[in-house]
């Protein structure tokens, strides 16, 4: 019986090899090796460290290419090892390696699927960090609790994938949850994966805050934009910015400065508002706010194909019925369903614990193929 299973795995592995070759092409591994050789020569050249800004960018590019090539080579090595296990087991009629083969094959398939999705991240800013903001919709405590549940879901997703995140702003709810928050999720391709999550999220459940046990529908908005480097040109006129200073509060405990060091910037032409309260002084918070504002303005300008920042109209997204990208139902059944891709999961607890890769994968695949669900 085990001999038959080893034979089946050998056929499966044979079928994976062309996919590995296709992956090398889609990831542009050959060009990556050439680029890495060029970067290494640049790093070893005299005077390379004289310009710290340039040298750091080159080092970052080299590290990213090294990691991509190493990941691909590791998948090829895994394929070779699994094929060898199959051949040895069949030749020696030894079923003791079946568990190792089964686990190894599943792990290789998972790595290849993730690499396939990474190959779809071709946007200019897909490799960047992601600035993720949360805003509770109308509905008071119920909506604010839902907003905090989404905050938890995305921070758990970040931790699962080895990304780090830092709180930039956090405004507690009146009784529970949060009114708004902003975090920076840092890691390679953070924006590329999370851009699918930008939009309104709808919750249906029996409210724990309703003594009568009635069903409530709540909405919260998640905004995802890439962190854009300071060397990208953008014209922000000082007279277009209103600065407000307030006392820090919220999630941060002893690390938040309780003096009036928190900063809120309002871009008057567009109505865009950014806030930061987690740096040690007002100047640092303002600098962080300016980076956030620059990133938002550039992302909107390029997404809407506008010629200049002043063309942005500043229309605000409505956090209400009919505008949701995904619905989460806790009763009378459990279901999370994306309105754009049709992808769904019934294990709502797993979703709220950060298992949202299925939704992200479905979005990237639909975006690549143009096969969206017709509403």
N, C-alpha and C positions, 0 to 999 in steps of 0.2 A: 504493500500500500504506500509506504513512504517513498519507494522507488518511483512510483507513478507521480507522486506529488513533486519530487525533485525534477522529474521530466517536465512537468507542467511549468515549474518555475524557470527552467532553462528556456522554454518557449517564450515565456513572458519577458525574460531578460533580453532575448534576441529581438523582441518587439520594441524594447526600450532603447536599443542602441541607435536606431535612426532618429529617435526623439532627442537623444543626447547630441547628435550631430546637428540637428535643426536648432537646438538650443544654443550651440556654439555660434551659429550664424546669426540668430536673433540677438544674442548678447554681444555680437561683434568681438569675439574673443581674439581673433587674429589681429585686428586693428588695435585692440586693447594692449596686446603684448608689444606691438610696435610703439604705441604711445608711451607705455611704461619704460621702455628702453630709452626713449628720448628724454623723458622726465628724469630718469636716473642719471643720464649724462649731464643734464642741466644742474642737478643737485651736486654732482661731483666737480662742477666747473669752479674755477677760482672766483672769489667775490660773491658767490651765491647768497651768502648770509648777510651781505651788506644792506640789502633791502628786506627788512623783516616782513613787511606786508606781502610782497611778492613771493618770498621764500615760503611763507606759511601756506599760501594758496597752492603753490606747486607741491608741497608736502602733502596737503590734503588730497589733491588730485591723485598723487602717487599711491597713497594709502587706500583710496577708494578703488583704484584699478587693481591693486594687489589683492584686495579682499574679494573682488569679483572674479578674478582669474583663479585664485585659490579655491573659492567655492566650486567653480566649475571643475577644476582638476580633481577636487575631492570627490565629486559625483562620479567622475570617470574612474577614479580609483576604487570607489565603492562598487561600481558595476563590475570591474575586473575581479574584485574579491568575491563577490556573490556568484559570479560565473564559475570561478575556481572551486568554490564550495560545492556547487551543483555537480560539477564534473567529478570531483573526488568522491562525493557521496554516492553517485551512481556507480562509479568504478569499483568502490569498496563495499557497496551495499550497506552503507552506514547511515542510519536514520538519526543519529545523535545530534546532527547539525541542523535539523529541520527548524527548530525554534529560532536559532540564530539567523537562518535564511529568511524565515517568515518576517521577523522583526526588521531585518536589514532591508528587505525589499520594500516594505511599507515605508520605512524611513527615507529610502532613496526616492520613491514616488512623491513623497511629501516635499522633499528638497527640490525636485525637478518642477513641481507645480508652482512652488514659490518663486523659483528662478524664472519660470515662464511668465508669471505675473509681473515680475520686476522688469522683464523685457518689454512689457507694454507701457512702462512709465517713461514716455518719451517727451513729456512736456518740459519746457525750459526750467521750471522750478520744482519738478517732481522729486528731485533728490534732496530738496531743502528741508529744514526743520519746519514744523507746523505750529502756527499760532491758532489755538482753538478757544473760542469764546462761547459762553453759555448765557442764554437770556430766558428767564421764565416768562411765559405768556400770561394772559389774563386768567384769573381764577384763584388769586390769593395763595393761601397755604398749600393747597393741593398742587397747583402749578409749580410752586417753589420747591416742594418736595420732589416732584418729577424732575425738575432741573438738576437737583442734587443727585438723583439716581443716574442721570445721564453723565454727570461729571464723574461719578464713581465708575461707570461703565468704561469710559474712555481712559481714565487713569489706570484701570486694571488692564485694559488692552495694551497700553503702552508698556506696563511692567512685564506682561507676558512675552512681549517681543524684544525685551532688552533695551527699550528706549528709556530715556530719563525725561522727567517733566519738572517744571518749576512754576510755582504760582506767581502770576503777575498781579492779579487783582481778584478780590473775593468779597462779595457783599452778602452777608447773611440774610435769610428770610426773616419775616416778622415773627413767626412762631416756630417754624421748622424750615429745613431746606435752605436754598439760596436764591437770591434774586438775580444775581449775575456773577460771572467769574471769567477770568482769562488765564490760560496756561500756555506755556511754550513746551511742546513735545519735541525733544531733540534726538536725532538719529537719522541715518541714511534712509532716504525715501519716505520719511515720515509724512511729508505733505502728499506725495504721490499716492500713498495708501489712504490717507484720511480725507482727501478731497471729496471722496464719495459721500462723506457724512455731512456735508454742508447742506443745511435746510431745516425744515420744521419737523419735529418728531411728536407723534400723537400717542397718548396713553389712555387706555380704557380699563378701569378697575373699580372695585368697591372701595371707596375712600376710607382710609383708617381715621380720618379726621371728621367723618360724618357719623354722628351717634345713631342716625336712622339706618345706616348701612346701605345707602343708595349708591348707584353706579355713577361715576363721574368720568368725564372726558377732559383731559388736560393737554396743553400744548407747551412745548419749549423749543427754542431755536438754538441750533448749533451752527456757528460760523467757523469755517476753516480757511485760512489763507497761508501762503508760504512766507517764511521769514526771508526777506530780500536783502541782499548785502548793501552796505552803505555806499558802495561805489556805483550803484545804479542811479542815473541822473533823474531827479524829480524836482519840479518847481513848486515849493510850498511857500507862499508869501506870509511873512510874520503877521501882517494885519488880518489875515484870514483865520488866525488861531486865537481862540479864547482859552485862557488857562485858569483853572480853578484848583485851589489847594484845600485839602480836608484832612481830618484825622483818620489814621489807619485803623482798620478793624477787620475782624473775620478770621478765616482759617490761617493760622500762622503762629498763634500762641506768642511765646516770648520773643520770637524772631521778628515780629512786626513792631516797628517803631510807633509808639503811641502819641508822638508829637504830630503836628499838622504838616507832615512831610509827604502825604499821598498827593498825587497829581492827576488831574483829569484835563485832557485837551479836547476841545471841540473845534472841528474844522467847519467853520461857518458856511462856506459855500455848499457843502454836501450834507452837513448835519452829522457826519461821522464822529463818534465819541470814542476815545480810548482812555484807559485809566491804568495806573500802576501804583502800588502801595508797598511793595515788598523790598525795595532797595532801602539803604540806610539813611539817605537824605533826599531832600526835595530835588536837587540837581540830578541825581542818578535816576530818580523816578521820571523826571521830565525827559531825560535822554532816552529811557526805555520807551516812553510814550511816543516820542518822535519816531523811533524805529518802527513801532507798531503802526503809526499813522502812515508813514512812508510805504510800508508793505501793503497796507489796505488800499491806498490810493493807486499804487502801481498795479496791483492785481486787478482792481476794478477797471482801470483804464485799458489794460491789455485784454481782459475778458470781454469787454464790450467794444473792443476795436476802436477806441477813441483816439483822437490825435493828441489831445492834451488834457491835463488834469482838470482844467476849468470846464471841460465838456461833461464831467460827471454830474448827473442831476441830483443824486443823493436820495433816490426813492427808497423808502424803508420797507423791508420785508414784513409781510403781515403774518403774525404768529396765530393762525386760526384754522378753522375747519376748511378743508379743500386744498390747503397749501402744503400738506405734509408730504414728506418723501418716504416715511415709514410709519407704520402703526404697530403698537405693542398692546396686546390684549391679555389681561390677567383673569378675566371671567366673562362669560360662563365657561370658556375654554381658554387655553393658553396658546398664543401665537404672536410671532413677530413677522411682519410681511412688508417687503419693500414695494412701493407702488410703481417704481421705475423699471425694475428688473423682474418682478414677480417672485423673487427668491424669498423663501419663508423658513422659519424654524419654530417648532412647537415647544422646545425646551426653553421657556422664557427665563428661567433662573440662570441657565448657562449664558444666555445672551446678556443679561444684566451683570454677569460676572466678567464680561469682556470678551466672550466668544463671538466676535462679529466678523471673523475672517470670511465666512461664507458670503455675507452681504458685500464686503469689499471686493472679493474675487468676482462675484456676479456683476458688479458695477463695471469693473475694469474690462471684463470680457465683453459686456454689452457695448461699452464705449469703443472698444477696438473693432467690433463687428457691426455696430450700428443697429443691433437687434433689441431695441427697447420695447417694453410692454406698451401697447396702445391703450391709453386711458379712455 
